[in-house]
């Protein structure tokens, strides 16, 4: 199982709305994530907008590609893009994994 952690930055003026949107993630988006191999997926948000994402998957590139092929993901990414600062493209295209340097099992 591959553990993946990534960073993005939510615009400070959109933090509350971003949190609200994630309290009601569409059921079809949740299903697509599961079907695409995303497991134990969490987002953590700091008050200044730093967003930390964590997930586990067999193959991150395959999981991203499977999601990118879904219609629901295209709609979700289009709605979420305005929430992010310093974004070049869709949010899911900007998830660059951090290098894991330690793990305690």
C-alpha positions in Angstrom: 0.0 0.0 0.0 1.4 3.4 -1.0 0.9 6.3 1.5 0.6 9.7 -0.2 0.7 13.1 1.4 0.3 16.4 -0.6 0.0 20.1 0.0 -2.3 22.7 -1.5 -3.3 26.2 -0.4 -6.9 27.3 0.0 -7.5 31.0 -0.5 -8.0 32.6 3.0 -11.2 34.3 1.9 -12.7 31.0 0.9 -11.8 28.8 3.8 -15.2 28.7 5.5 -17.0 27.9 2.2 -14.3 25.2 1.4 -15.0 23.5 4.8 -18.7 23.7 4.2 -18.4 22.1 0.8 -16.5 19.3 2.3 -19.1 18.6 4.9 -21.4 17.7 2.0 -19.2 15.9 -0.6 -21.5 14.5 -3.2 -22.2 10.8 -2.8 -21.2 10.1 -6.4 -17.8 11.7 -5.7 -17.3 9.6 -2.6 -18.2 6.5 -4.6 -15.8 7.4 -7.5 -12.9 7.9 -5.0 -13.5 4.5 -3.5 -13.9 2.8 -6.9 -10.7 4.4 -8.1 -8.7 3.0 -5.2 -8.5 5.9 -2.8 -8.4 4.6 0.8 -8.1 6.3 4.1 -8.3 9.7 2.4 -8.3 12.7 4.7 -7.9 16.5 4.2 -6.5 18.7 7.0 -6.8 22.5 6.8 -4.8 25.0 8.8 -6.3 28.4 9.6 -4.0 30.2 7.1 -5.3 28.0 4.2 -2.5 25.3 4.1 -4.3 22.1 3.1 -2.7 18.7 3.8 -4.1 15.7 2.0 -3.4 12.1 2.9 -4.5 8.9 1.3 -3.5 5.3 0.8 -3.7 3.4 -2.5 -2.1 0.6 -4.4 -0.9 2.9 -7.2 -1.3 6.7 -6.9 -0.8 7.4 -10.6 -3.4 4.8 -11.5 -5.8 6.1 -8.8 -5.4 9.7 -10.1 -5.9 8.5 -13.7 -9.1 6.5 -12.8 -10.5 9.6 -11.1 -9.5 11.9 -13.9 -11.6 9.7 -16.3 -14.8 10.2 -14.3 -17.4 12.8 -15.1 -18.1 13.5 -11.5 -14.4 14.4 -10.9 -14.4 16.9 -13.7 -17.5 18.6 -12.2 -16.0 18.6 -8.7 -12.6 19.9 -9.8 -14.3 22.7 -11.8 -16.2 23.8 -8.7 -13.2 23.5 -6.3 -10.6 25.3 -8.5 -11.6 28.8 -7.4 -11.0 27.9 -3.8 -7.2 27.5 -4.3 -4.4 30.0 -4.4 -1.4 29.6 -6.8 -3.1 26.9 -8.9 -1.9 26.0 -12.3 -4.8 23.8 -13.7 -7.2 21.7 -11.8 -6.6 21.0 -8.1 -6.2 17.2 -8.7 -3.4 18.0 -11.2 -1.5 19.9 -8.6 -1.3 17.2 -6.0 2.5 16.6 -5.9 3.3 13.9 -3.3 5.7 14.7 -0.6 8.6 12.3 0.0 8.0 10.1 3.0 11.1 10.1 5.2 9.8 8.1 8.2 6.9 5.9 9.1 6.1 4.1 12.4 3.9 1.1 11.8 
